[in-house]
């Protein structure tokens, strides 16, 4: 269980809450970029002008906070470095997507680059391997256990990063 790793129940609740926010932003952020892309106006107005970048920034902050909780930092963890590179490519593509003066072809290319970078970053996170599931990397135990055994429930140990010993 997670309770053996954290010093207080508040730390455990903070971690689980932060993890939920991070996962929700992982889904919401690309949807906001797609919504911006689908808008007919070449220059977004109102809240759609900055909302995708705000969501991406919050995604970055929540990821940094999750890494800090467990002492996992880029350059020490190869998979985390790869995930950060994928995220930067994702955010850069999304930023380019929202810039004014782009024709439809450039916007489609930017959307494709942004989507590919997002898929790569998510695959690296799921497999915790910079190869993103290519070349024999297996998903982290617990993440795919629901698909392998339909009646299995999610336990707190399924959200603990690889390499952590939990009592």
N, C-alpha and C positions, 0 to 999 in steps of 0.2 A: 504494500500500500504506500501511498505518497506520504502518509503521516510520519513515517520513520525518517524521511529525508529532510523535512522542513522543521525548523525549530519551534514554530508556533502554528496553530490552526489558521491564523490570519495570513501567514505566508502561503499556506496551501490554497486558501481561498483566492488570494491575489493571483497566484500562478494560474489556477483554473480559469478565473475570470479574464485574465490577460490572454490566455490561450484561445478562449472563445472569441474575444475581440479580434485577435490576430487572424483566426480562421474566417470570421465574418468579413473582415476587410480584404482577405485574399480573394473572396468571391465578389464582393461589392466593387472593389476598385476596377477590375477589368470591365465589369458591366457598365460602369460610369464612362469609361473610355469608349466603349461601343456605342453608348447612348449619344455621346458627343459626336461620334463619327456619323451616326445615322441622322443627326439633325441636318436639315436642308441648308441652314444659314452657314456661310463659310466662316464666319467669326461668331463663336458662341457668345451669348449674352446672359446676363443674370447669374444665378448660382451655378449654372453648368460651365461657366467660364473657368472657375477655379476649383470646383468640387472634386474632379478626378485627381488633381494634384494633391489636394488636402487629404483625400483618402489614401493615396500612395505614401504620403509623408507619415500619416498615422500608422500605416502598415509597417513602414521602416522603423518607427519609434517602438512599436509593440514588439517587433522582431528583436531589436537591440535589447529591450528590457527582458525578454525571454532568455536571450543569450546570457545576459548579465546574471540572471537568477541562478543559472547553472554553471557559470564561469566558462561558457563556450564563446569564443571570439574568432572572427575571421583571421586568417593567416595561421592560427593554431589548429583549426579544424578545417581540413580541405573542403569538405562538403559545404561548410558554412561560407567559405570564400567563394565557391562556385555559385551558391545561392545568391550571395550579394552581387556578384557580377551579373547574373541573370536578372536580378531586380533592377540594377542600374540600367541595363539595356531595356528592360520593360518600361521603366519610368522615362527614360530618354525618348523611346519611341512614342509613348503617350504624350509627352511634352511636344514633340514635333508634330504629332497629330493635331494638336490644338492650336498651332501657330497659324496666323492669318496668311493669306496669299498662296496657299497650296492648291494645286489643281487636284482633280479627282484621282488621277493615277498616283500621284505622290501620297495622297491620303490613304489609298488602298495599300500601298507598299508599307507605309508607316503602321497601319493597322496589322498587317501580316507580321511585321517584325515585332511589334508589341505583343501580339498573341503568341508567337513562337518563344519569345523570351519569358513570358509568363508561364507557359507550359513547361519550359525547361526548369525554371526556378521552383515550381511546384513539384516536379518530378524529383529534383535534387532533394527537396525537403522530405518527401515521402520515403525515398530510398536512403537518405543520408549518405549519399555517395555522389561525387562529382560527375560520374559517368551517367547519372540520371536513369538508372535502370538498364543501361546498355552494357553489354559485355559481361553478363552474369551477376550483376548486382541484384540483390533480393530486397524487397521492401522490409522496413523495420518491423520486427515482430509486434503484433498487436494491432497494427494499422489495417492489415488485410484479413485479420482473423474473423471479422464479421462475414466477409464474403466466403471464406473457407468453411465456416460452420454457421449456417443460417440462424440457429437458435442461440448463439453466443451473445452475451451482452458486453457493452463497453465497460471496462473497469478502469479505475484511476491509473493503473500501471500501463495502460495502453497509450498514455500521453507523455510518458517519461522518455527523454532523449536516450539514445543508445549509449551504452557504456556506464550508465549510472546504476549503482547497486542500491536497491530499495529494500528495506526490511519490513 
